[in-house]
């Protein structure tokens, strides 16, 4: 379900004592097998998986004016359609720190390419006894690699 932060907090509050809330975030621009594996693994750390989704403007600031490829409402719809994902919340900021502070997840998840000390919100989650988990990548794929592959294929076709 795609919710505003206020709606999400109303839903989560009565569940907090009996369910483990897991939070992760990202752009999820072109959904691929790497995302599916990552989200499935993230869900395995708890009962409710909340995904913070970077807004279009946030992605443009982080990745440049040509991204995202897929608009935020479509990315949110796709994420919400994936089995492991329980809730999606779009955020405008460059980092999800305000979401993390508001949600207070039991578990914060990022890719294993991030060192714990560099994960936004890790210190906060650890400060109240929460956990930080890092997920190893199962597939050597990314949105940037997909874009490059498409460009290479179409450049070859034009020759």
SULPE-V113591 format. One record per residue. N is the residue number from 1. OMEGA is omega in degrees with one decimal (999 if undefined). Layout:
BEGIN
N/OMEGA
N/OMEGA
END
This chain:
BEGIN
1/177.2
2/-175.6
3/168.4
4/179.1
5/-179.5
6/178.2
7/-179.8
8/-179.1
9/177.2
10/-179.7
11/-174.0
12/-172.1
13/-179.4
14/-177.9
15/-170.7
16/-176.5
17/-174.4
18/-177.8
19/174.9
20/-179.3
21/179.1
22/179.0
23/168.2
24/-178.7
25/176.0
26/179.7
27/179.9
28/-173.6
29/174.4
30/-175.8
31/-178.2
32/-176.3
33/177.5
34/176.6
35/-178.1
36/178.3
37/-178.4
38/-178.5
39/177.2
40/178.9
41/178.7
42/179.7
43/-177.4
44/-179.8
45/-178.8
46/-175.6
47/-176.2
48/178.0
49/175.4
50/178.5
51/172.0
52/-176.1
53/176.0
54/176.2
55/177.7
56/-177.9
57/177.1
58/179.6
59/179.1
60/179.0
61/-175.8
62/-170.5
63/177.6
64/-170.8
65/-179.0
66/-179.4
67/2.4
68/174.5
69/-177.3
70/-180.0
71/-173.0
72/-178.4
73/177.3
74/177.0
75/178.7
76/178.9
77/179.2
78/179.0
79/-179.0
80/-179.6
81/-178.5
82/-174.5
83/-175.6
84/-171.4
85/177.3
86/-177.7
87/175.5
88/175.6
89/-178.7
90/176.8
91/-175.1
92/-175.8
93/179.0
94/176.9
95/-179.0
96/-173.4
97/-179.5
98/175.3
99/-178.3
100/178.9
101/-179.0
102/-175.3
103/-177.3
104/-177.6
105/173.3
106/-177.5
107/174.4
108/-175.6
109/171.7
110/177.8
111/-178.6
112/175.6
113/176.8
114/170.4
115/-175.8
116/-177.7
117/178.6
118/-179.5
119/179.4
120/177.5
121/-177.4
122/-178.9
123/179.3
124/-178.7
125/178.8
126/-176.4
127/179.4
128/175.3
129/175.9
130/-179.2
131/172.7
132/179.7
133/177.1
134/-175.8
135/174.7
136/179.1
137/-179.7
138/-175.9
139/177.9
140/-176.6
141/175.4
142/176.8
143/180.0
144/178.3
145/177.5
146/179.5
147/178.5
148/-179.9
149/178.9
150/179.4
151/179.2
152/-179.5
153/-178.8
154/174.3
155/177.8
156/-178.7
157/-177.1
158/-177.9
159/999
END
